[in-house]
Amino acid sequence: MKDDNVLWQVRHFVYAHFAETTRPPSVDETAAHFGISIEEASELYQELNNRHAFFLEPGTMAIRMANPFSGIPTDFKVHVNGKTYFANCAWDMLGIPATLHCDAVIDAVFTESNETIRLEIKNGELAQSPTLAPHASAGVTNHQLLVHFPLPFARWYDDLVFT
């Protein structure tokens, strides 16, 4: 395996690729970028997965998560500078504008009710009260909005997709 310097260069490339394109690079794209074999890039991906630097789809070399970015569509859409990113969860939907140092509009879906909400982030802060979509239930008021984490942080890596 390559030294740690190359390992962290690959990690940086993955995050930069996500930021530029809204999607993770394939292992083939990473291999081509670094002028290494697909096998070497795969080893680096696996090592970064083992170190929780990002997370692979089980049994593949496809990047599922590079927190706060999601490699698959989710109910947490973050609109920044004309691009739409998917976040892994409510926590990460706030992390994308922070990571990119940009204002954002976030569209999210409540897991239990399927109601949608829109948040606006300006200068790193919530710019206005969250807005429920017109079809959402009138029974939810803004001061009742909470982010729920089903597991304590110490157990997040037990099943990160569930968390």
Secondary structure, DSSP 8 states (H G I E B T S, - for coil): ---HHHHHHHHHHHHHHHHHHSS---HHHHHHHHT--HHHHHHHHHHHHHTTSSEE-TTSS-EEEETTEESS--SEEEEETTEEEEBSSHHHHHHHHHHHT--EEEEEE-TTT--EEEEEEETTEE-S--EE-TTS-TT--GGG-----SS-GGGGGGSTTT-
